[in-house]
Amino acid sequence: MPVDTDAAVADLGEFRFECGESIENLEVAYEAYGEFTGDNAILICHALTGSQNVASHRTQWDRQSGGSSGPPNSAGQARAWWSDIVGSGKAIDTTEYYVVCANVPGSCYGTSGPANEAPDGEPYGTRFPPVSIGDWTRAQRRLLDHLGVGRLHAVVGGSVGGMNALDWAVRYPDDVQCVVAVAAAARLDPQCLALDGIARRAITTDPNWHGGDYYDAETGPTDGLALARQIGHVMYLSKSSMDQKFGRRAAGRDMVRDTFPSDPAADFFPYRDIESYLDYQAEKFVDRFDANSYLYLTRAMDDYDLSEGYESDAAALAAFEGEALLMSFTGDWHFTTEQSETVAEAFRADDVPVAHHVVESDHGHDAFLVEPENVGPPLRDFLHNGVRGQAVTDTVAADGGDDPEFAPVHTSLFSG
């Protein structure tokens, strides 16, 4: 039977980052769901600004704090970001699997990061060591050792969490049977690198950033962080979804521009729905996330390259002997279906059983969060059966040709 959700912070001792710098005590905040039986553990890797709170609605932190905003440094974390996928009777069934989700180093939801106290008693700020996705993977391995978990049934991740999952196949190929990367890629393309660079510049040019030492200041770099988040949201949406949801409509006379100051002439022009939406998202985000953490985590994502240190992606994955599921969405221009197919080809080159499930969607990158009806069925089937008997390579090419490699679909390629 499942046990109560375990929400905790593990002190993993001294940790040396890939950059060569160390901290004396790496604390990792995590949540665990279900009961460990020895071979049923699944690690879930969260997206860029996500947290360990993948499924629960009322955690140990709520019980201990009477419903306050969450674990230390959480600043009001978003709740249960994949609760439609993880839970009793769901695609990742917590009555069947022991599920662990850990907040990554450099973040601000309980795991050691820039906002944490350094040995001198002051917040680290930008003195915190630079972090990489490899550091996230190594910290997760240390946490699982701490929990008594050896080999994993699966590592599952979305967005940059999917990169994290792929890194497990490279770094610990013998420790995981199944790898699932949803809306992910082997590396970011130059357009996304450029937008991330602009987002970071918005933070570091905010006069209230103070070189990263703003924790004792009356006001932090909220304007810069808000702009960075707005850039991110534009990356997560598709042209089609923005047109359908917002169009060119004005927000209405009762709406006000209160997130950013506007020039006097702006009052002559409409304040549009899309502007109002982005302002609302930015206002919510600055209340829950740390600006320095945003700098650290986007740099880790930008730096990731599956083939780093190897001749190719296939060479990087050569030691992995499990199975893989890749999921992508046609409306996602942040991590495209073509990028997922490139990873699938690397697995195929190593004779790794791999399924690339492509969902035709208008939602953009956010589809992996908002379309559980498309994510859940193939994920559930893959965790139970792998790619055996589910002939993904029998699908018809989207152009009607003979290429069976992958094709956009409306329904699951895996029969239930």
C-alpha positions, 0 to 999 in steps of 0.5 A: 500500500502507498505511504504518506508523501515524504517531503524532506530535505536531505543533507548530502554533505560536501559536494564538488561541482563540475566547475571544481568548486565545492560547498560543505553541505549540499542540501537537497529538497525532495518529495517521495510518493508510494512504497519502495519495493526494490525495483519500482523506483522512478525519478522525475526531473522537473523543468526549469522553474519547477520544484520537487512538488510534482504531485502532492496537494498537501505536503509535510511542509503544509502540515508543519507550517499550518499551510505556509508557502512551502519549504525553506526558500520556496517563496510560494512554490507552484503546487503539484505541477504534474498532478494529472500524471503522477498519483494513485491510478494515474500514468505514473501510479504511486500505488505501483511505483516509488516516485522521487522528485528532487529540487535541483542544486541552484534552485530556490525551493529548498535545495542549496542555491544562491539564496542559501546561507554561506559559511560566513552567515551571508547569502551566497548570491553569485558566490554560489558555484556555477551549476550544470545539468551534470551536477543535478544528475550527480546530486540526484544519484547521491540522494537516491543512495541516501534513500537506499535506492539503487537501480531505477525502473525509470527516469522521467523528465520534461523540458530541461528535466528531459535533458536531465533524464538523458544525462542519466543515460550517459552518466549512469547507464547501468542505473536506469532501465527506462529513460523518458524525455518529454519535450526535450532535446540534446541541446538548445539551438542558437535562437533559444540561446539568444532569448535566454541571454536576453532574459539574463541581461534583463535581470543583471541590468536591473539596478536592484540586482546589485551584482547578485547581493540583493537579499537584504535590500528593500527591493530586489531585481523584480522588474528584470526577473519579470521581463525574463519570465515574460520572454520565457512565456513567449518561448513556451507558447506557439503562434497558433495558441497565442492567436487563438487565446489572445488575438489582437484583442484589447484587455478592456478599460478596467485593466491597468498597466501596473507591472511596468511603468509606461510612457505617456503616449501608451494611453492612446493605444490599447493595452492588449490581452497578450500584454495583460497575460504576460504581466499577470504571469510575471507578477506571479513569478516574481513572488515565487522565484529567485532572480539569481536562481533563474540566472544559474538554471538557465545557464545550466540549460544553455550549457548542456550538450548531450555529446559533450566529451564524445564524438556524437550523441550516439557515442554518448549513449553507447553504454546505455542498454535499456529502453527509451521513450521520447515525446514531442509536440508539433507546436513546440518551437522551443524543443522541436519534434526534429530535435527529439527525432535527432535523439531518437536516431542516436538511440537507434544507432546504438540499437536501443529500443526507442519510441518517438511519440509525436503529438499534434498540438497547438499548445507549444512547449507548455503542451507537456504540462497542459495535455495530460490526455496526450502524455499519460497513455503512452507514458503509462504503456511504456513504463509497463511494457517498454516498446515491446509489441507497440510498433511505433516503427509501423506508423505511416510517415506524415507525408504519406511516404514510406519512411516509418521513423516517426509521424505526428499523431492525434492519438496514442501510438500505444494501444491501451 
